[in-house]
Amino acid sequence: MKGIEKFFHTHKKSWIIGIVIVIVLLLIFFTIFFIIPSFGDNNYGSRLDGIEDHKVSSNSVKEIKENVSNQEGVTEVKYHQEGRILNFEITVDENVSLDKAKEYANTVLEGISKKNLKYYDVQVFLKSTENRSEFPTAGYKHKTADALVWANVGEESD
């Protein structure tokens, strides 16, 4: 045991330098492989791969907004894209029923190409200018679904 203590005591500086080098190498490795990749500018990772091939043109959005705005009782239509989700917000006046407003939401789907409907999810939010029990409500269409599925807001559940 005295031989080991003597060896460590005589090579104390070498041991300290060796331990510091190992710690620095571990920190560099950790930084390169775990910290630096998290500073990327893409919040979605690879989930947006292929989005360049599925652009929704501003003309398409403008046409959808015009078609919906021209419906009876529609006061405002807003659009926002977030990643692979197309959000439309339709505001109707007090004379429009919930069923009629849901029909207006189908106009949104008709304005998006079939190719893009298979790539994007679509959300349609229905609001009313008046405080009514059946509004607000939301419809959601997954890229693999054929139609909007409506939330149970304002309606009685089964």
mmCIF file of the C-alpha atoms, coordinates in Angstrom:
data_MODEL
# 
_entry.id   MODEL 
# 
loop_
_atom_site.group_PDB 
_atom_site.id 
_atom_site.type_symbol 
_atom_site.label_atom_id 
_atom_site.label_alt_id 
_atom_site.label_comp_id 
_atom_site.label_asym_id 
_atom_site.label_entity_id 
_atom_site.label_seq_id 
_atom_site.pdbx_PDB_ins_code 
_atom_site.Cartn_x 
_atom_site.Cartn_y 
_atom_site.Cartn_z 
_atom_site.occupancy 
_atom_site.B_iso_or_equiv 
_atom_site.pdbx_formal_charge 
_atom_site.auth_seq_id 
_atom_site.auth_comp_id 
_atom_site.auth_asym_id 
_atom_site.auth_atom_id 
_atom_site.pdbx_PDB_model_num 
ATOM 1   C CA . MET A 1 1   ? 0.000   0.000  0.000   1.00 0.00 ? 1   MET A CA 1 
ATOM 2   C CA . LYS A 1 2   ? 2.898   2.336  0.714   1.00 0.00 ? 2   LYS A CA 1 
ATOM 3   C CA . GLY A 1 3   ? 4.141   1.798  -2.850  1.00 0.00 ? 3   GLY A CA 1 
ATOM 4   C CA . ILE A 1 4   ? 0.852   3.046  -4.322  1.00 0.00 ? 4   ILE A CA 1 
ATOM 5   C CA . GLU A 1 5   ? 0.776   6.068  -2.003  1.00 0.00 ? 5   GLU A CA 1 
ATOM 6   C CA . LYS A 1 6   ? 4.360   6.883  -2.918  1.00 0.00 ? 6   LYS A CA 1 
ATOM 7   C CA . PHE A 1 7   ? 3.533   6.554  -6.660  1.00 0.00 ? 7   PHE A CA 1 
ATOM 8   C CA . PHE A 1 8   ? 0.529   8.910  -6.368  1.00 0.00 ? 8   PHE A CA 1 
ATOM 9   C CA . HIS A 1 9   ? 2.501   11.350 -4.244  1.00 0.00 ? 9   HIS A CA 1 
ATOM 10  C CA . THR A 1 10  ? 5.419   11.539 -6.666  1.00 0.00 ? 10  THR A CA 1 
ATOM 11  C CA . HIS A 1 11  ? 3.127   11.878 -9.748  1.00 0.00 ? 11  HIS A CA 1 
ATOM 12  C CA . LYS A 1 12  ? 0.544   14.187 -8.156  1.00 0.00 ? 12  LYS A CA 1 
ATOM 13  C CA . LYS A 1 13  ? 0.731   16.859 -10.900 1.00 0.00 ? 13  LYS A CA 1 
ATOM 14  C CA . SER A 1 14  ? 0.344   14.256 -13.657 1.00 0.00 ? 14  SER A CA 1 
ATOM 15  C CA . TRP A 1 15  ? -2.776  12.824 -11.983 1.00 0.00 ? 15  TRP A CA 1 
ATOM 16  C CA . ILE A 1 16  ? -4.368  16.250 -11.566 1.00 0.00 ? 16  ILE A CA 1 
ATOM 17  C CA . ILE A 1 17  ? -3.609  17.214 -15.192 1.00 0.00 ? 17  ILE A CA 1 
ATOM 18  C CA . GLY A 1 18  ? -4.984  13.847 -16.391 1.00 0.00 ? 18  GLY A CA 1 
ATOM 19  C CA . ILE A 1 19  ? -8.220  14.214 -14.419 1.00 0.00 ? 19  ILE A CA 1 
ATOM 20  C CA . VAL A 1 20  ? -8.700  17.806 -15.659 1.00 0.00 ? 20  VAL A CA 1 
ATOM 21  C CA . ILE A 1 21  ? -8.152  16.664 -19.276 1.00 0.00 ? 21  ILE A CA 1 
ATOM 22  C CA . VAL A 1 22  ? -10.726 13.858 -18.907 1.00 0.00 ? 22  VAL A CA 1 
ATOM 23  C CA . ILE A 1 23  ? -13.273 16.269 -17.409 1.00 0.00 ? 23  ILE A CA 1 
ATOM 24  C CA . VAL A 1 24  ? -12.689 18.828 -20.178 1.00 0.00 ? 24  VAL A CA 1 
ATOM 25  C CA . LEU A 1 25  ? -13.060 16.127 -22.860 1.00 0.00 ? 25  LEU A CA 1 
ATOM 26  C CA . LEU A 1 26  ? -16.327 14.956 -21.289 1.00 0.00 ? 26  LEU A CA 1 
ATOM 27  C CA . LEU A 1 27  ? -17.641 18.530 -21.219 1.00 0.00 ? 27  LEU A CA 1 
ATOM 28  C CA . ILE A 1 28  ? -16.680 19.063 -24.873 1.00 0.00 ? 28  ILE A CA 1 
ATOM 29  C CA . PHE A 1 29  ? -18.351 15.787 -25.870 1.00 0.00 ? 29  PHE A CA 1 
ATOM 30  C CA . PHE A 1 30  ? -21.508 16.642 -23.914 1.00 0.00 ? 30  PHE A CA 1 
ATOM 31  C CA . THR A 1 31  ? -21.637 20.133 -25.418 1.00 0.00 ? 31  THR A CA 1 
ATOM 32  C CA . ILE A 1 32  ? -21.152 18.956 -29.012 1.00 0.00 ? 32  ILE A CA 1 
ATOM 33  C CA . PHE A 1 33  ? -23.647 16.099 -28.934 1.00 0.00 ? 33  PHE A CA 1 
ATOM 34  C CA . PHE A 1 34  ? -26.330 17.335 -26.563 1.00 0.00 ? 34  PHE A CA 1 
ATOM 35  C CA . ILE A 1 35  ? -26.356 21.116 -26.204 1.00 0.00 ? 35  ILE A CA 1 
ATOM 36  C CA . ILE A 1 36  ? -25.413 22.493 -29.648 1.00 0.00 ? 36  ILE A CA 1 
ATOM 37  C CA . PRO A 1 37  ? -28.074 20.534 -31.603 1.00 0.00 ? 37  PRO A CA 1 
ATOM 38  C CA . SER A 1 38  ? -30.810 21.986 -29.389 1.00 0.00 ? 38  SER A CA 1 
ATOM 39  C CA . PHE A 1 39  ? -29.989 25.512 -30.595 1.00 0.00 ? 39  PHE A CA 1 
ATOM 40  C CA . GLY A 1 40  ? -31.287 24.799 -34.106 1.00 0.00 ? 40  GLY A CA 1 
ATOM 41  C CA . ASP A 1 41  ? -33.757 27.253 -35.605 1.00 0.00 ? 41  ASP A CA 1 
ATOM 42  C CA . ASN A 1 42  ? -36.372 24.608 -36.475 1.00 0.00 ? 42  ASN A CA 1 
ATOM 43  C CA . ASN A 1 43  ? -38.837 23.961 -33.651 1.00 0.00 ? 43  ASN A CA 1 
ATOM 44  C CA . TYR A 1 44  ? -40.439 21.098 -35.555 1.00 0.00 ? 44  TYR A CA 1 
ATOM 45  C CA . GLY A 1 45  ? -37.432 18.875 -36.220 1.00 0.00 ? 45  GLY A CA 1 
ATOM 46  C CA . SER A 1 46  ? -38.103 16.655 -39.225 1.00 0.00 ? 46  SER A CA 1 
ATOM 47  C CA . ARG A 1 47  ? -41.901 16.979 -38.985 1.00 0.00 ? 47  ARG A CA 1 
ATOM 48  C CA . LEU A 1 48  ? -41.934 19.654 -41.704 1.00 0.00 ? 48  LEU A CA 1 
ATOM 49  C CA . ASP A 1 49  ? -40.023 17.592 -44.250 1.00 0.00 ? 49  ASP A CA 1 
ATOM 50  C CA . GLY A 1 50  ? -41.603 18.073 -47.659 1.00 0.00 ? 50  GLY A CA 1 
ATOM 51  C CA . ILE A 1 51  ? -43.454 21.263 -46.796 1.00 0.00 ? 51  ILE A CA 1 
ATOM 52  C CA . GLU A 1 52  ? -41.811 23.004 -49.760 1.00 0.00 ? 52  GLU A CA 1 
ATOM 53  C CA . ASP A 1 53  ? -43.782 20.672 -52.053 1.00 0.00 ? 53  ASP A CA 1 
ATOM 54  C CA . HIS A 1 54  ? -47.075 21.504 -50.314 1.00 0.00 ? 54  HIS A CA 1 
ATOM 55  C CA . LYS A 1 55  ? -47.187 25.290 -50.212 1.00 0.00 ? 55  LYS A CA 1 
ATOM 56  C CA . VAL A 1 56  ? -50.618 26.827 -49.679 1.00 0.00 ? 56  VAL A CA 1 
ATOM 57  C CA . SER A 1 57  ? -50.563 29.870 -51.897 1.00 0.00 ? 57  SER A CA 1 
ATOM 58  C CA . SER A 1 58  ? -51.756 33.233 -50.690 1.00 0.00 ? 58  SER A CA 1 
ATOM 59  C CA . ASN A 1 59  ? -54.154 33.262 -53.666 1.00 0.00 ? 59  ASN A CA 1 
ATOM 60  C CA . SER A 1 60  ? -55.765 30.025 -52.421 1.00 0.00 ? 60  SER A CA 1 
ATOM 61  C CA . VAL A 1 61  ? -56.154 31.451 -48.930 1.00 0.00 ? 61  VAL A CA 1 
ATOM 62  C CA . LYS A 1 62  ? -57.543 34.700 -50.304 1.00 0.00 ? 62  LYS A CA 1 
ATOM 63  C CA . GLU A 1 63  ? -60.052 32.777 -52.438 1.00 0.00 ? 63  GLU A CA 1 
ATOM 64  C CA . ILE A 1 64  ? -61.135 30.629 -49.478 1.00 0.00 ? 64  ILE A CA 1 
ATOM 65  C CA . LYS A 1 65  ? -61.570 33.707 -47.295 1.00 0.00 ? 65  LYS A CA 1 
ATOM 66  C CA . GLU A 1 66  ? -63.614 35.444 -50.028 1.00 0.00 ? 66  GLU A CA 1 
ATOM 67  C CA . ASN A 1 67  ? -65.827 32.384 -50.612 1.00 0.00 ? 67  ASN A CA 1 
ATOM 68  C CA . VAL A 1 68  ? -66.560 32.034 -46.902 1.00 0.00 ? 68  VAL A CA 1 
ATOM 69  C CA . SER A 1 69  ? -66.985 35.797 -46.396 1.00 0.00 ? 69  SER A CA 1 
ATOM 70  C CA . ASN A 1 70  ? -69.575 35.865 -49.192 1.00 0.00 ? 70  ASN A CA 1 
ATOM 71  C CA . GLN A 1 71  ? -71.773 33.409 -47.279 1.00 0.00 ? 71  GLN A CA 1 
ATOM 72  C CA . GLU A 1 72  ? -74.817 34.841 -45.551 1.00 0.00 ? 72  GLU A CA 1 
ATOM 73  C CA . GLY A 1 73  ? -74.136 36.001 -41.995 1.00 0.00 ? 73  GLY A CA 1 
ATOM 74  C CA . VAL A 1 74  ? -70.324 35.712 -42.046 1.00 0.00 ? 74  VAL A CA 1 
ATOM 75  C CA . THR A 1 75  ? -68.731 38.817 -40.583 1.00 0.00 ? 75  THR A CA 1 
ATOM 76  C CA . GLU A 1 76  ? -65.033 37.881 -40.520 1.00 0.00 ? 76  GLU A CA 1 
ATOM 77  C CA . VAL A 1 77  ? -62.630 35.150 -41.650 1.00 0.00 ? 77  VAL A CA 1 
ATOM 78  C CA . LYS A 1 78  ? -59.065 34.838 -40.349 1.00 0.00 ? 78  LYS A CA 1 
ATOM 79  C CA . TYR A 1 79  ? -56.276 32.469 -41.402 1.00 0.00 ? 79  TYR A CA 1 
ATOM 80  C CA . HIS A 1 80  ? -53.079 31.365 -39.686 1.00 0.00 ? 80  HIS A CA 1 
ATOM 81  C CA . GLN A 1 81  ? -50.671 28.546 -40.533 1.00 0.00 ? 81  GLN A CA 1 
ATOM 82  C CA . GLU A 1 82  ? -48.723 26.902 -37.734 1.00 0.00 ? 82  GLU A CA 1 
ATOM 83  C CA . GLY A 1 83  ? -46.390 24.195 -39.014 1.00 0.00 ? 83  GLY A CA 1 
ATOM 84  C CA . ARG A 1 84  ? -48.565 21.583 -40.689 1.00 0.00 ? 84  ARG A CA 1 
ATOM 85  C CA . ILE A 1 85  ? -51.840 22.953 -39.298 1.00 0.00 ? 85  ILE A CA 1 
ATOM 86  C CA . LEU A 1 86  ? -54.010 25.377 -41.251 1.00 0.00 ? 86  LEU A CA 1 
ATOM 87  C CA . ASN A 1 87  ? -56.196 27.411 -38.868 1.00 0.00 ? 87  ASN A CA 1 
ATOM 88  C CA . PHE A 1 88  ? -59.299 29.246 -40.041 1.00 0.00 ? 88  PHE A CA 1 
ATOM 89  C CA . GLU A 1 89  ? -61.458 31.341 -37.728 1.00 0.00 ? 89  GLU A CA 1 
ATOM 90  C CA . ILE A 1 90  ? -64.953 32.166 -38.957 1.00 0.00 ? 90  ILE A CA 1 
ATOM 91  C CA . THR A 1 91  ? -67.082 34.722 -37.118 1.00 0.00 ? 91  THR A CA 1 
ATOM 92  C CA . VAL A 1 92  ? -70.805 34.703 -37.849 1.00 0.00 ? 92  VAL A CA 1 
ATOM 93  C CA . ASP A 1 93  ? -73.624 36.988 -36.785 1.00 0.00 ? 93  ASP A CA 1 
ATOM 94  C CA . GLU A 1 94  ? -76.509 36.086 -34.476 1.00 0.00 ? 94  GLU A CA 1 
ATOM 95  C CA . ASN A 1 95  ? -78.776 34.883 -37.333 1.00 0.00 ? 95  ASN A CA 1 
ATOM 96  C CA . VAL A 1 96  ? -76.585 31.942 -38.371 1.00 0.00 ? 96  VAL A CA 1 
ATOM 97  C CA . SER A 1 97  ? -77.255 28.546 -36.819 1.00 0.00 ? 97  SER A CA 1 
ATOM 98  C CA . LEU A 1 98  ? -74.463 26.224 -35.756 1.00 0.00 ? 98  LEU A CA 1 
ATOM 99  C CA . ASP A 1 99  ? -75.327 23.734 -38.509 1.00 0.00 ? 99  ASP A CA 1 
ATOM 100 C CA . LYS A 1 100 ? -75.177 26.468 -41.147 1.00 0.00 ? 100 LYS A CA 1 
ATOM 101 C CA . ALA A 1 101 ? -71.824 27.661 -39.808 1.00 0.00 ? 101 ALA A CA 1 
ATOM 102 C CA . LYS A 1 102 ? -70.496 24.092 -40.026 1.00 0.00 ? 102 LYS A CA 1 
ATOM 103 C CA . GLU A 1 103 ? -71.512 24.076 -43.704 1.00 0.00 ? 103 GLU A CA 1 
ATOM 104 C CA . TYR A 1 104 ? -69.441 27.229 -44.170 1.00 0.00 ? 104 TYR A CA 1 
ATOM 105 C CA . ALA A 1 105 ? -66.490 25.385 -42.683 1.00 0.00 ? 105 ALA A CA 1 
ATOM 106 C CA . ASN A 1 106 ? -66.787 22.756 -45.419 1.00 0.00 ? 106 ASN A CA 1 
ATOM 107 C CA . THR A 1 107 ? -66.219 25.582 -47.912 1.00 0.00 ? 107 THR A CA 1 
ATOM 108 C CA . VAL A 1 108 ? -62.759 25.904 -46.388 1.00 0.00 ? 108 VAL A CA 1 
ATOM 109 C CA . LEU A 1 109 ? -61.967 22.259 -47.181 1.00 0.00 ? 109 LEU A CA 1 
ATOM 110 C CA . GLU A 1 110 ? -63.254 22.633 -50.732 1.00 0.00 ? 110 GLU A CA 1 
ATOM 111 C CA . GLY A 1 111 ? -60.778 25.446 -51.348 1.00 0.00 ? 111 GLY A CA 1 
ATOM 112 C CA . ILE A 1 112 ? -57.713 23.381 -50.391 1.00 0.00 ? 112 ILE A CA 1 
ATOM 113 C CA . SER A 1 113 ? -56.245 21.011 -52.960 1.00 0.00 ? 113 SER A CA 1 
ATOM 114 C CA . LYS A 1 114 ? -56.543 17.256 -52.337 1.00 0.00 ? 114 LYS A CA 1 
ATOM 115 C CA . LYS A 1 115 ? -52.752 17.013 -52.312 1.00 0.00 ? 115 LYS A CA 1 
ATOM 116 C CA . ASN A 1 116 ? -52.525 19.578 -49.495 1.00 0.00 ? 116 ASN A CA 1 
ATOM 117 C CA . LEU A 1 117 ? -55.461 18.076 -47.582 1.00 0.00 ? 117 LEU A CA 1 
ATOM 118 C CA . LYS A 1 118 ? -53.422 14.858 -47.339 1.00 0.00 ? 118 LYS A CA 1 
ATOM 119 C CA . TYR A 1 119 ? -50.436 16.775 -45.986 1.00 0.00 ? 119 TYR A CA 1 
ATOM 120 C CA . TYR A 1 120 ? -51.939 19.393 -43.632 1.00 0.00 ? 120 TYR A CA 1 
ATOM 121 C CA . ASP A 1 121 ? -54.297 19.159 -40.677 1.00 0.00 ? 121 ASP A CA 1 
ATOM 122 C CA . VAL A 1 122 ? -57.093 21.747 -40.839 1.00 0.00 ? 122 VAL A CA 1 
ATOM 123 C CA . GLN A 1 123 ? -58.758 23.451 -37.863 1.00 0.00 ? 123 GLN A CA 1 
ATOM 124 C CA . VAL A 1 124 ? -61.841 25.625 -38.220 1.00 0.00 ? 124 VAL A CA 1 
ATOM 125 C CA . PHE A 1 125 ? -62.942 27.742 -35.278 1.00 0.00 ? 125 PHE A CA 1 
ATOM 126 C CA . LEU A 1 126 ? -66.502 29.071 -35.335 1.00 0.00 ? 126 LEU A CA 1 
ATOM 127 C CA . LYS A 1 127 ? -67.350 32.158 -33.312 1.00 0.00 ? 127 LYS A CA 1 
ATOM 128 C CA . SER A 1 128 ? -70.418 34.340 -33.045 1.00 0.00 ? 128 SER A CA 1 
ATOM 129 C CA . THR A 1 129 ? -70.688 38.093 -32.683 1.00 0.00 ? 129 THR A CA 1 
ATOM 130 C CA . GLU A 1 130 ? -73.277 37.449 -29.963 1.00 0.00 ? 130 GLU A CA 1 
ATOM 131 C CA . ASN A 1 131 ? -72.804 35.495 -26.757 1.00 0.00 ? 131 ASN A CA 1 
ATOM 132 C CA . ARG A 1 132 ? -74.573 32.245 -27.699 1.00 0.00 ? 132 ARG A CA 1 
ATOM 133 C CA . SER A 1 133 ? -74.382 28.878 -25.954 1.00 0.00 ? 133 SER A CA 1 
ATOM 134 C CA . GLU A 1 134 ? -73.461 26.876 -29.073 1.00 0.00 ? 134 GLU A CA 1 
ATOM 135 C CA . PHE A 1 135 ? -70.485 29.097 -29.931 1.00 0.00 ? 135 PHE A CA 1 
ATOM 136 C CA . PRO A 1 136 ? -67.503 28.999 -29.944 1.00 0.00 ? 136 PRO A CA 1 
ATOM 137 C CA . THR A 1 137 ? -66.889 25.544 -31.384 1.00 0.00 ? 137 THR A CA 1 
ATOM 138 C CA . ALA A 1 138 ? -64.058 23.953 -33.302 1.00 0.00 ? 138 ALA A CA 1 
ATOM 139 C CA . GLY A 1 139 ? -63.741 21.453 -36.112 1.00 0.00 ? 139 GLY A CA 1 
ATOM 140 C CA . TYR A 1 140 ? -60.604 19.470 -36.803 1.00 0.00 ? 140 TYR A CA 1 
ATOM 141 C CA . LYS A 1 141 ? -59.609 17.433 -39.837 1.00 0.00 ? 141 LYS A CA 1 
ATOM 142 C CA . HIS A 1 142 ? -56.557 15.203 -39.574 1.00 0.00 ? 142 HIS A CA 1 
ATOM 143 C CA . LYS A 1 143 ? -54.603 14.773 -42.786 1.00 0.00 ? 143 LYS A CA 1 
ATOM 144 C CA . THR A 1 144 ? -55.778 11.159 -43.023 1.00 0.00 ? 144 THR A CA 1 
ATOM 145 C CA . ALA A 1 145 ? -59.461 11.930 -42.345 1.00 0.00 ? 145 ALA A CA 1 
ATOM 146 C CA . ASP A 1 146 ? -62.094 12.773 -44.932 1.00 0.00 ? 146 ASP A CA 1 
ATOM 147 C CA . ALA A 1 147 ? -64.128 15.326 -43.003 1.00 0.00 ? 147 ALA A CA 1 
ATOM 148 C CA . LEU A 1 148 ? -64.087 17.709 -40.072 1.00 0.00 ? 148 LEU A CA 1 
ATOM 149 C CA . VAL A 1 149 ? -64.801 16.316 -36.626 1.00 0.00 ? 149 VAL A CA 1 
ATOM 150 C CA . TRP A 1 150 ? -66.542 18.808 -34.383 1.00 0.00 ? 150 TRP A CA 1 
ATOM 151 C CA . ALA A 1 151 ? -65.907 19.470 -30.721 1.00 0.00 ? 151 ALA A CA 1 
ATOM 152 C CA . ASN A 1 152 ? -68.756 19.056 -28.316 1.00 0.00 ? 152 ASN A CA 1 
ATOM 153 C CA . VAL A 1 153 ? -68.760 22.696 -27.230 1.00 0.00 ? 153 VAL A CA 1 
ATOM 154 C CA . GLY A 1 154 ? -72.238 24.062 -26.654 1.00 0.00 ? 154 GLY A CA 1 
ATOM 155 C CA . GLU A 1 155 ? -73.928 20.707 -27.284 1.00 0.00 ? 155 GLU A CA 1 
ATOM 156 C CA . GLU A 1 156 ? -74.979 18.041 -24.850 1.00 0.00 ? 156 GLU A CA 1 
ATOM 157 C CA . SER A 1 157 ? -72.705 15.042 -24.642 1.00 0.00 ? 157 SER A CA 1 
ATOM 158 C CA . ASP A 1 158 ? -73.900 11.472 -25.117 1.00 0.00 ? 158 ASP A CA 1 
# 
